[in-house]
Structures are given as C-alpha cells and as structure tokens.
Amino acid sequence: MNIYVGNLASTVTEDELKALFSEFGVIESAKLITDKFTGQNKGFGFVEMPSNSEADQAIKALNGKFINGKNIKVNPADPGGKRQKPKKRY
C-alpha cells in the first residue's frame, strides 16, 4: 500500500521516515518530495509497504503524531485518476 505522509518538518530525512514506519512492518520504499531548485523537502512524502494490514496499523498509529515539532498527517495515498478532469469548453 502506498501511504501519504504530510505536514512534515523540513528537517525530516528519508531515513527517519523509514525508521518511523519500520516499527509497523516491512518498508518497500520511503520518498520525500523535494524542491527541484533548493533540494529542501516540501513537507510531504510517500511510504510504500507491501502488507496492507501493516500499512493500516501504521496509518492508525502515526496519523496526528507529533514529529519534529509538527503533527503529521498519514493516510492512504490517492492513486490518481480519481479526480475528474475539467471539461473542455469550445
């Protein structure tokens, strides 16, 4: 399951993100989204966990948790395609 992690402090690293989620199971990947010009993280990222039950446990336990001065937001990532595209007007 792909998990969205938001409201992260700019000081959080991918290793810290992996460590935080590894308490709940196997981590396939952890990726922070960074600004392409400054390289600083944008305050959100994604964690991929192969087990849905472990991912659900992590989401329930970590959503709202206080990490590095901020309450993080953790929920299943939107796989995309759910949003309706605006209709073209001619």
Residue pairs with C-beta under 8 A, 6 or more apart in sequence:
1 48
1 49
1 50
1 51
1 52
1 55
1 56
1 76
2 46
2 47
2 48
2 76
2 77
2 79
3 21
3 46
3 47
3 48
3 49
3 55
3 58
3 59
3 74
3 75
3 76
3 77
4 44
4 46
4 73
4 74
4 75
4 76
4 77
4 78
5 17
5 44
5 45
5 46
5 47
5 62
5 72
5 73
5 74
6 43
6 44
6 72
6 73
6 74
7 43
7 44
7 70
7 71
7 72
7 73
8 17
8 32
8 41
8 43
8 44
8 45
8 67
8 68
8 70
8 72
9 43
9 67
9 68
9 69
9 70
10 40
10 41
10 43
11 68
12 32
12 41
12 67
12 68
13 32
14 30
14 31
14 32
14 45
17 30
17 32
17 45
17 47
18 27
18 30
18 47
20 62
20 67
21 27
21 30
21 47
21 49
21 58
21 62
23 58
24 49
24 54
24 55
24 57
24 58
24 61
25 49
25 51
25 54
25 55
25 57
25 58
26 49
26 50
26 51
26 54
27 47
27 48
27 49
28 48
28 49
28 50
29 46
29 47
29 48
30 45
30 46
30 47
30 48
31 45
31 46
31 47
32 41
32 42
32 44
32 45
33 41
33 42
33 44
33 45
33 46
34 40
34 41
34 42
35 41
35 42
46 77
47 58
49 55
49 58
55 76
58 74
59 74
59 75
59 76
62 72
62 74
63 72
63 73
63 74
63 75
64 71
64 72
64 73
64 74
65 71
65 72
65 74
66 72
